[in-house]
């Protein structure tokens, strides 16, 4: 069986790409979650590489699970983010080895996928937001849009007084009946205020209410969900499987929204999607920027049987996400009639742009140079510390 012989990271503050190479000549590209990605790269080399280098690379779920177990003293977001870089690179490699896109490896088919235009801005006026969303629907064919209400973790304090009510009315007036309307509160409200706002959403034809209360308070989320007819959604920040199990069992949300990169890759995301499917809940992945997270989400959303109505697709450009520029050689995110296309190219179907790589901080671990450490010798992963 092929084994991992080299693990490389290319990182800056915002993005960390991972390249995995095997002893049979294949390689694959993956990515950790954006933001503080240079820190995640350090975690990757300190806590992921010692367990992954030299290991068999075809059974991805087994390897991912073993690393989580071996690093059981360090649960949390950074561990998951770092493992996600390995996981997504191994899936790319696996697809290249059999000349198939990842979507086929996980039970789906290439093709087109409906997307919704996702705004990330809160400093935009309701009038300007309504104008740009309407323009994108006209120009790119989107038939679903999401905009921001409240203030992120705002504790009932709005971005500015009255903005929430104003933007709900303004966008609804501009697009109701032409596009599905979704909002994201990013943990803005108390339960009472969230329910009050939820009533207004219902009155204005808005069907998706994301993270209305602090996401970590599942009991509060559940109270809002039970009180409203609008779909309450959440889960983008969560990585812990016990939290996911509880969230799904109590039906704290109507729609689950795991983020592949926050979750730690494809394997754990598929576990969450399957748990949700067994409880009759749809899964609409969180994909808030045009890095590899959106491309991976395209493949997964086209494969899972309980996929939600649409893929999240960020509409922000250089003014908001300057670090997105020139990540890939070609553009995998072309929108036509409000849809993206998953091609039949092997793996993720992309190459990272060489100009971006040349400016990134590089670090590599090669089996030829590897020295055993406190983590134990290579090929001895089953042995506990």
HELIX and SHEET records of a PDB file:
HELIX    1   1 UNK A   37  UNK A   43  1                                   7    
HELIX    2   2 UNK A   44  UNK A   48  3                                   5    
HELIX    3   3 UNK A   49  UNK A   52  1                                   4    
HELIX    4   4 UNK A   60  UNK A   70  1                                  11    
HELIX    5   5 UNK A   77  UNK A   98  1                                  22    
HELIX    6   6 UNK A  102  UNK A  105  1                                   4    
HELIX    7   7 UNK A  126  UNK A  140  1                                  15    
HELIX    8   8 UNK A  163  UNK A  175  1                                  13    
HELIX    9   9 UNK A  191  UNK A  203  1                                  13    
HELIX   10  10 UNK A  218  UNK A  227  1                                  10    
HELIX   11  11 UNK A  241  UNK A  249  1                                   9    
HELIX   12  12 UNK A  260  UNK A  263  1                                   4    
HELIX   13  13 UNK A  266  UNK A  278  1                                  13    
HELIX   14  14 UNK A  292  UNK A  301  1                                  10    
HELIX   15  15 UNK A  322  UNK A  324  5                                   3    
HELIX   16  16 UNK A  354  UNK A  359  1                                   6    
SHEET    1   A 4 UNK A  27  UNK A  31  0                                        
SHEET    2   A 4 UNK A  16  UNK A  22 -1                                        
SHEET    3   A 4 UNK A   4  UNK A  11 -1                                        
SHEET    4   A 4 UNK A 361  UNK A 366 -1                                        
SHEET    1   B 8 UNK A 282  UNK A 283  0                                        
SHEET    2   B 8 UNK A 255  UNK A 256  1                                        
SHEET    3   B 8 UNK A 231  UNK A 234  1                                        
SHEET    4   B 8 UNK A 206  UNK A 210  1                                        
SHEET    5   B 8 UNK A 180  UNK A 184  1                                        
SHEET    6   B 8 UNK A 144  UNK A 148  1                                        
SHEET    7   B 8 UNK A 111  UNK A 118  1                                        
SHEET    8   B 8 UNK A 311  UNK A 314  1                                        
SHEET    1   C 8 UNK A 282  UNK A 283  0                                        
SHEET    2   C 8 UNK A 255  UNK A 256  1                                        
SHEET    3   C 8 UNK A 231  UNK A 234  1                                        
SHEET    4   C 8 UNK A 206  UNK A 210  1                                        
SHEET    5   C 8 UNK A 180  UNK A 184  1                                        
SHEET    6   C 8 UNK A 144  UNK A 148  1                                        
SHEET    7   C 8 UNK A 111  UNK A 118  1                                        
SHEET    8   C 8 UNK A 339  UNK A 342 -1                                        
END                                                                             
